[in-house]
Amino acid sequence: MSGRRRTHEREQEFAVAMMDRLEMPADDKILKLSIMFNGDDRPGKIDLGIGVYRNARGETPIFAAVRQAEEKLFAQETTKTYVTPAGDPGFCAAIQSLVFGDDAPDERIRTVQTPGGAGALNILAELANLASPGVTVHVPIPTWINHHAVITEARLGLREYRYLDPRTGQVDFDGMMDQLGNAEPGDIVLLQGCCHNPTGADLGLEQWQAVAALLEARGLLPFVDLAYQGFGDGLEEDAASVRLLAGRLPEMIVAYSCSKNFGIYRERTGAAFVLAPTPALADRAAAQLARLARITYSMPPDHGASLVRIILNDPALRQIWKDELEAMRTGVTALRRELASAFHQITNRSGHEFLTDQKGMFSLIGISADQAVRLREEFAIYIVEDGRINIAGLRGDQVMPFAKAICAV
Ligand SMILES: Cc1ncc(COP(=O)(O)O)c(C=O)c1O
């Protein structure tokens, strides 16, 4: 028997043991779109798929504050030894204060640094399963596609609640309250703190108050995902939801991402926050989170978290960062206005105000999967099949051609 054939047979043998029992997972629609976009050589192609900020030149720049923090870090760093599973205490303190503000019940809040917002979502879902195996998590329709996967992989139950009213592009608040009113005590409610992905439709402050009252009355635990602080109405304003819930409720878990608001996507920087009824219970929850981190990835990556710590603790750098973030926020808001106005000009009809009412980078523009394919094939415009567009992916000169293409399909 030739050596080659023997190897082939051994492969077969191993395959039976495990590998051939694996199914090919479905493609991640957003990542697949990115790959297709990169392989498209048509000039003028437009990528509104992946959720990253782009400036007027279509670039995702490194913040000047991040560059300066990197120089400082390079000069100061003396070791690359391990951090701890809970991460860098300096980062944790700074990010907790950025999110929860000065009036927070700090004695009941604990922070664990994580690899991005996704890392936080995962260890928090595991924590929920540890405390209440299989507990039901109520998620908005629609929500970021990864939420479903995170919840089901953690062996939690999943139920959906009405969120977007497609006729108005606003939150179907009555529908949402109605359905959450039927949730069982002890259930978890997933909420996006601001700049809802994929709809851009956020709750107003009074609505957050009403949600907090409902959660309190029914004994439900909020699981807040805050991935776009600073992209909606401003840094403080975008944290109002979390602060309001923290001021009122005994318990809450929050997944936080620094990917977008510090522009450090690939550095994998985020945080998991727990709010517990007492400081002792907060300590216990944080110790469990650190244990889950230790099992999963042992320690979070340090580079991005060090940059965030340096920026937030240096008044001058912090100001530079805030100004840069504010310029991005106002840039996206201006694009929203321009897009609404372009639709208005083309159709000569109102009804596009939802684009300016919505917050953050995303909006659902109500087109079908087939129309999304036509946009890609006929116009080299890449948008997710569910009709989500990343408005920050548009350059000013692309607004009108984009609006015309949408009207054409
Ligand atoms: C709603 C939401 N949550 C969490 C994340 C995860 O962010 P990260 O890249 O920090 O893991 C994203 C990223 O797109 C998001 O849109």
The ligand as a Gaussian input file, in Angstrom:
#p B3LYP/6-31G(d) Opt

LIG

0 1
 C      -25.388000      45.704000      19.357000
 C      -23.979000      45.212000      19.401000
 N      -23.537000      44.623000      20.506000
 C      -22.286000      44.168000      20.606000
 C      -21.411000      44.274000      19.556000
 C      -20.042000      43.674000      19.728000
 O      -19.013000      44.537000      19.606000
 P      -17.506000      44.053000      19.712000
 O      -16.922000      44.214000      18.366000
 O      -16.891000      44.978000      20.726000
 O      -17.471000      42.643000      20.179000
 C      -21.825000      44.875000      18.365000
 C      -20.915000      44.970000      17.223000
 O      -21.262000      45.185000      16.115000
 C      -23.146000      45.364000      18.291000
 O      -23.607000      45.943000      17.191000

